[in-house]
Amino acid sequence: MKEIVRIMPCLDMQNGRVVKGVHFVNIRDAGDPVECAIAYCKEGADEIALLDITATIEGRPTLIEVVRKVAAVVTVPFTVGGGISNIKSAEAVIEAGADKISVSSAGFRNPSLIKELVKEFGSEKITVAIDVDHNPKMPSGYEVYIDGGRTPTGKDAVEWAKEVDGYGVSVILPTSKLGDGSQLGYDLPIIRAIKKVVSAEVVASGGAGNLEDFYDAVKAGATILLAASVFHFGIISISALKNYLKSKGVPIIEKREKNESDGD
């Protein structure tokens, strides 16, 4: 049986506003996070992600008040990332209403944090995000980047994903720096390569521009389809995307409520 595919709009947040860039730069405003969350829930989103994209760079925790406001209005599972660097900051985000948390840079710098988070909160609540860029010197051709895609690590992205999977996380979220905001299609080779070596679900992130891009990501092995620009700026509606995927025989959720989230 095919795995059910979920649609996840992503709210990249900076200074309390939803923003979207291209290749992690050229940021522009995309609205209020609470208003965006309400709209996406009404449109049929299966999950919503809120990523505080400058928290790590600015050396601060996630903006908890924004998390609390969004959590109060969402009707689907809600993942929060950015600035989560220890158990205390993770607890604060979950207490503010997040169903799941996502870690990236802090987890790379301190892999034991990932293990601690899984032990403390359960694997179903932990996502590890991996920003990647092409590097032919890496065995897989992809290198891990941290600090919001600013800092190369010298670590092979697929090898890191395999390590992360061994810690028991439920979701791995690779975002291609090349694809991010480009609307030229997901970076399918990295999705395929990671899917081959992990048991966790793999998220397609970075580059969706048309309906076919989402279907290509499903064929590559992604079961969670994350996008921002095409949803924020009205290029593709969630209902149109679901109808398209359904026509292709992809199993989707017709309507999902928050209390149906994994592990809740």
C-alpha positions in Angstrom: 0.0 0.0 0.0 1.3 3.5 -0.9 2.0 5.9 2.0 -0.4 8.7 2.4 1.0 12.0 1.1 0.6 15.2 3.1 0.7 18.9 2.0 2.7 21.2 4.3 2.8 25.0 3.7 5.9 26.5 5.3 5.8 29.8 7.1 9.4 31.1 7.1 9.4 33.8 9.7 11.6 36.8 10.2 10.9 39.6 12.8 7.4 38.1 13.4 6.4 38.2 9.7 6.1 35.5 7.1 8.8 36.0 4.4 10.1 34.1 1.4 13.4 34.3 -0.4 15.2 32.7 -3.3 18.3 30.5 -2.6 17.9 31.6 1.1 18.4 35.3 0.2 16.4 38.2 -1.4 13.8 38.0 1.3 10.4 39.6 0.7 7.3 39.9 2.9 4.5 37.3 2.6 2.1 38.2 5.3 1.1 37.8 8.9 1.8 34.2 10.3 -1.5 34.0 12.1 -3.5 35.1 9.0 -1.5 32.7 6.8 -2.0 29.8 9.2 -5.8 30.4 9.3 -6.0 30.6 5.5 -4.0 27.4 4.9 -6.0 25.4 7.4 -9.2 26.5 5.6 -7.6 25.6 2.2 -7.0 22.0 3.3 -3.3 21.9 4.5 -2.5 18.7 6.2 0.3 20.1 8.4 1.9 23.5 8.8 5.5 24.4 9.5 6.7 27.6 11.1 10.4 28.2 10.8 12.1 31.2 12.6 14.8 31.5 9.9 17.0 34.0 11.7 16.8 32.7 15.3 20.0 30.7 15.0 22.0 33.4 13.2 20.8 36.0 15.8 21.7 33.6 18.7 18.2 33.6 20.2 15.4 31.2 20.8 12.2 30.9 18.7 9.7 33.8 19.0 7.5 32.0 21.5 4.7 34.5 21.4 4.2 34.0 17.6 4.2 30.3 18.1 1.5 30.6 20.7 -0.6 32.8 18.5 -0.3 30.5 15.5 -1.0 27.4 17.7 -4.2 29.0 18.9 -5.6 29.1 15.4 -4.3 26.0 13.6 -6.5 23.0 13.1 -3.8 20.7 11.8 -0.5 19.4 13.2 2.0 22.2 13.6 5.8 21.9 13.4 8.1 24.7 14.7 11.8 25.1 14.0 14.5 27.7 14.4 16.4 28.5 17.5 15.8 25.2 19.2 19.2 24.4 20.7 18.5 22.4 23.9 15.7 20.6 25.8 14.6 23.8 27.5 14.0 25.7 24.3 12.2 22.6 22.8 10.0 22.4 25.9 9.1 26.1 25.5 8.0 25.6 21.9 5.9 22.5 22.7 4.3 24.3 25.7 3.4 27.2 23.4 1.4 24.8 21.3 3.7 23.1 18.7 2.9 19.5 18.0 6.4 18.8 16.6 9.8 20.5 16.6 12.4 20.7 13.9 16.2 21.1 14.6 18.9 21.7 12.1 22.2 23.6 13.0 22.1 22.8 16.7 21.5 19.2 16.0 24.4 19.1 13.5 26.8 20.8 16.0 25.7 18.6 18.8 24.2 15.3 17.5 23.5 14.1 21.1 20.8 16.8 21.2 18.9 14.9 18.6 19.1 11.7 20.7 18.0 13.7 23.8 15.0 15.2 22.0 13.9 11.8 20.8 14.2 10.4 24.3 12.4 13.3 26.0 9.6 13.9 23.6 9.3 10.7 21.4 10.5 10.2 17.9 7.1 11.2 16.3 7.6 14.8 17.5 11.1 15.3 16.1 12.1 16.5 12.6 15.6 17.1 11.6 16.0 19.6 8.8 19.1 19.4 6.6 20.0 22.4 4.3 22.1 21.1 1.4 23.9 22.4 -1.7 25.6 20.7 -4.6 29.3 19.8 -4.0 30.9 17.4 -6.4 33.6 16.6 -3.9 31.1 14.9 -1.6 30.4 11.2 -2.1 26.7 12.0 -2.8 27.3 15.2 -4.6 25.6 17.2 -1.8 27.0 19.0 1.3 25.3 19.9 4.5 25.0 23.6 5.3 24.1 25.1 8.6 23.2 28.6 10.0 20.3 29.1 7.5 22.3 27.8 4.6 25.2 30.2 5.2 27.9 27.9 6.5 29.3 24.8 4.7 30.2 21.9 6.9 32.3 19.6 4.8 29.8 16.8 5.7 28.1 14.7 3.1 24.4 15.3 3.2 23.3 11.7 2.6 25.7 10.4 5.2 24.4 12.9 7.7 20.8 11.9 6.9 21.7 8.2 7.5 23.2 9.2 10.9 20.2 11.2 11.8 17.9 8.3 10.9 19.8 6.1 13.3 18.8 8.4 16.2 15.2 7.5 15.6 13.7 10.7 14.3 10.4 10.3 12.4 11.0 13.0 9.7 14.0 14.2 7.7 13.6 17.5 5.9 16.3 18.2 3.3 16.1 21.6 1.6 18.1 22.3 -1.5 19.8 25.7 -1.4 19.8 25.6 -5.3 16.1 24.9 -5.4 14.9 27.1 -2.6 12.4 29.7 -3.9 13.4 29.0 -7.5 10.1 27.5 -8.6 12.1 25.4 -11.0 11.3 22.0 -9.3 12.4 20.1 -6.3 16.0 18.8 -6.2 14.9 15.2 -6.9 18.3 13.4 -6.6 18.8 14.4 -3.0 15.3 13.2 -2.1 15.9 9.8 -3.8 19.4 9.4 -2.3 18.2 10.1 1.3 15.0 8.0 0.8 17.2 5.0 -0.1 19.2 5.1 3.2 16.6 6.1 5.8 13.5 4.7 7.4 12.2 8.1 8.4 9.7 10.0 6.2 11.4 12.4 3.8 10.0 15.9 3.1 10.3 17.5 -0.3 11.4 21.1 0.2 12.8 23.8 -2.0 11.8 24.6 -5.6 8.1 23.7 -6.2 6.8 25.7 -9.1 4.0 23.7 -10.7 1.7 20.8 -10.1 4.0 18.3 -11.8 6.9 19.2 -9.5 4.9 17.9 -6.5 4.1 14.6 -8.3 7.8 14.2 -9.3 8.7 14.6 -5.6 6.2 11.8 -4.7 7.7 9.5 -7.3 11.2 10.3 -5.8 10.0 9.1 -2.4 8.7 12.1 -0.5 5.6 11.7 1.6 5.4 15.2 2.9 5.3 18.0 0.3 6.5 21.3 1.7 6.2 24.5 -0.3 6.0 28.2 0.4 6.2 30.6 -2.6 3.6 28.9 -4.7 1.1 28.9 -1.9 2.0 32.4 -0.4 1.7 34.2 -3.7 -1.4 32.3 -5.1 0.4 30.4 -7.9 -1.1 27.1 -6.7 -4.0 26.4 -4.4 -3.9 23.5 -2.0 -7.2 22.2 -3.2 -6.0 22.3 -6.8 -2.8 20.4 -5.8 -4.8 17.8 -3.9 -7.2 17.2 -6.9 -4.2 16.9 -9.2 -2.4 14.4 -7.0 -5.6 12.4 -6.5 -6.0 12.2 -10.3 -2.5 10.7 -10.4 -3.5 8.0 -8.0 -1.6 9.5 -5.1 -3.2 8.7 -1.7 -4.0 12.0 0.0 -5.9 13.2 3.1 -9.2 14.7 2.2 -9.4 16.6 5.4 -7.1 16.4 8.5 -7.7 17.7 12.0 -5.1 18.5 14.6 -6.1 15.6 16.9 -5.2 13.2 14.1 -1.5 14.1 14.2 1.0 11.4 14.5 1.5 10.4 18.2 -1.1 12.9 19.5 
